[in-house]
Amino acid sequence: KEHLLGTDDVGRDVLSRIIGGAGISLQIMLVSVVIALGIGTVLGLLGGYFGGIVDNVLMRLMDILLAFPSIFLAIAIIAVLGSGLFNVMLASGLYTVPQFARIVRASVLYLKEREFVESARAAGESDAAIIFRYILPNALAPLIVQTTLRMAAVLLTASGLSFLGLGVQPPAPEWGAMLAN
C-alpha cells in the first residue's frame, strides 16, 4: 500500500503529516514551557525573597491568572495577539507562569530561612549572589518536576487552540489543526 494511513482531502500523506506535526507540536511545547519557566522563576524569586508589598502584588497577580481556566486565558491572549505559531507559544507559556511562580516562591520562602543563606547574608553577600548562588540551585528539584508536568498540559492547550482554529494555521501539519480537518 502506498499510503499507510491514507491521504487527506487534498491528497497529502497523513502519516508524513503526523510525523512532521510532531516537530511543530514539540517546538510549541518546549518554547512555551521555557517562557513560563523563565518568567515564573523570576517572579517567584522576587516575591519570595523580598516579601512584603512585592510579594503581595506579584502573588495577587498570579491569583488573578489562576482564577481563569487555562484554555479561556489562552483564547483571550490569542484573541488579542492573533493566531500563529509564536502567539500560540506565548499564550501557552503565559497561562502557565503562575504555577512556576508559586512553586519557586514556596521554595524561596523555605530556603531563605536556612542556615546557609543566613551565613551568606552574614558574610556580606549581595541579594543577587544569595539568590543565584544559594537559593536558586536548591530550588531546582521542584522546578524540574513542574517543568515535565506542564509540558503535557501545554501540548494539550496548544492542540486545543489549533483545533478551534486559533492556533497554527493550515497547511502547517500541527496535530490540533489536523484533528480539526
C-alpha positions in Angstrom: 0.0 0.0 0.0 1.3 3.4 -0.9 -0.1 5.5 2.0 -0.2 3.6 5.3 -2.7 5.9 6.9 -4.2 7.2 3.7 -4.4 10.8 2.4 -6.2 13.9 3.5 -8.7 15.8 1.4 -6.1 17.4 -0.8 -4.0 14.2 -1.3 -1.2 14.7 1.3 0.1 11.6 3.1 -1.4 11.6 6.6 1.5 9.6 8.2 4.1 12.0 7.0 2.0 15.0 8.2 1.7 13.3 11.7 5.4 12.9 11.8 6.0 16.4 10.6 3.5 17.7 13.1 5.4 16.2 15.9 8.2 18.7 15.4 5.9 21.7 15.4 4.0 20.4 18.5 7.2 19.7 20.4 8.6 23.1 19.5 5.4 24.7 20.8 5.7 22.6 24.0 9.3 23.4 24.7 9.2 27.1 23.9 6.0 27.6 25.9 7.4 25.9 29.0 10.7 27.8 28.7 8.8 31.1 28.6 6.7 30.0 31.6 9.8 28.7 33.5 11.7 31.9 32.9 9.0 34.4 33.8 7.6 32.3 36.7 11.1 31.7 38.2 11.9 35.4 38.2 8.6 36.4 39.7 8.8 33.6 42.3 12.3 34.5 43.3 11.4 38.2 43.6 8.3 37.7 45.6 9.6 35.0 47.9 13.0 36.7 48.7 11.9 40.3 49.1 8.4 39.6 50.6 6.2 42.5 51.7 4.5 44.5 49.1 6.5 43.0 46.2 5.3 39.5 47.2 1.7 40.7 47.7 1.4 42.4 44.4 3.1 39.5 42.4 1.1 36.8 44.1 -2.2 38.6 43.7 -1.4 39.0 40.0 -0.7 35.2 39.9 -4.1 34.6 41.8 -5.9 36.6 39.1 -4.3 34.5 36.3 -5.1 31.3 38.2 -8.8 32.4 38.6 -9.3 31.8 34.8 -9.4 28.4 33.3 -6.3 27.9 31.2 -7.9 27.4 27.9 -10.0 30.6 28.3 -6.9 32.6 29.3 -5.0 31.2 26.3 -8.0 32.1 24.0 -8.1 35.6 25.3 -4.4 36.1 24.7 -4.7 34.7 21.2 -7.7 37.0 20.6 -5.5 40.0 21.5 -2.4 38.9 19.6 -3.8 36.9 16.7 -3.2 33.4 15.6 0.1 31.9 14.6 2.9 29.8 15.9 4.7 32.3 18.1 1.4 33.6 19.6 0.3 30.1 20.5 3.7 29.5 22.2 3.4 32.8 24.1 -0.2 32.2 25.1 0.5 28.7 26.2 3.5 29.9 28.2 1.8 32.9 29.8 -1.1 30.9 31.3 1.5 28.5 32.9 3.5 31.2 34.6 1.5 31.2 37.9 2.3 27.5 38.6 6.0 28.1 38.3 5.9 31.4 40.3 4.1 29.7 43.1 6.4 26.7 43.3 9.6 28.9 43.2 8.1 31.3 45.8 7.4 28.4 48.2 10.9 27.1 47.8 12.4 30.5 48.4 10.3 31.1 51.5 11.7 27.8 52.9 15.3 28.3 51.8 15.8 31.9 52.7 15.5 31.0 56.4 18.0 28.2 56.2 21.4 28.5 57.9 23.5 28.5 54.8 21.6 31.5 53.5 21.9 33.3 56.8 25.6 32.6 56.8 25.9 34.1 53.3 24.0 37.1 54.4 26.2 37.5 57.5 29.3 37.2 55.3 28.1 40.2 53.3 26.9 38.5 50.1 24.6 40.7 48.0 21.0 39.8 47.5 21.7 38.8 43.9 24.5 36.5 44.9 22.4 34.9 47.6 19.5 34.3 45.2 21.6 32.9 42.3 24.3 31.1 44.2 22.4 29.6 47.2 18.7 29.7 46.7 18.0 29.0 43.0 20.2 25.9 42.8 18.4 24.5 45.8 15.0 25.2 44.3 15.7 23.4 41.0 14.3 20.0 42.0 10.6 21.1 42.2 11.2 23.2 39.1 12.3 20.2 37.1 9.3 18.2 38.2 6.9 21.0 37.4 8.5 21.5 34.0 7.9 18.0 33.0 4.4 18.0 34.2 3.5 21.3 32.5 4.8 20.0 29.1 1.8 17.7 28.7 -0.7 20.4 29.7 0.8 23.0 27.3 0.7 20.5 24.4 -3.0 19.8 25.1 -3.8 23.5 25.2 -1.8 24.3 22.0 -3.5 21.5 20.2 -6.9 22.6 21.5 -6.2 26.1 20.2 -5.3 24.8 16.8 -8.3 22.5 16.8 -10.5 25.6 17.4 -8.8 27.4 14.5 -6.9 29.9 16.8 -3.5 28.3 16.7 -1.1 27.3 14.0 -2.9 27.7 10.7 -3.0 25.2 7.8 -1.2 24.0 5.8 1.2 23.6 8.7 1.0 20.0 10.0 0.1 20.8 13.6 -1.7 18.0 15.4 -4.7 20.0 16.7 -5.3 21.6 13.2 -5.0 18.1 11.7 -7.7 16.8 14.1 -9.9 19.7 13.1 -9.7 18.7 9.5 
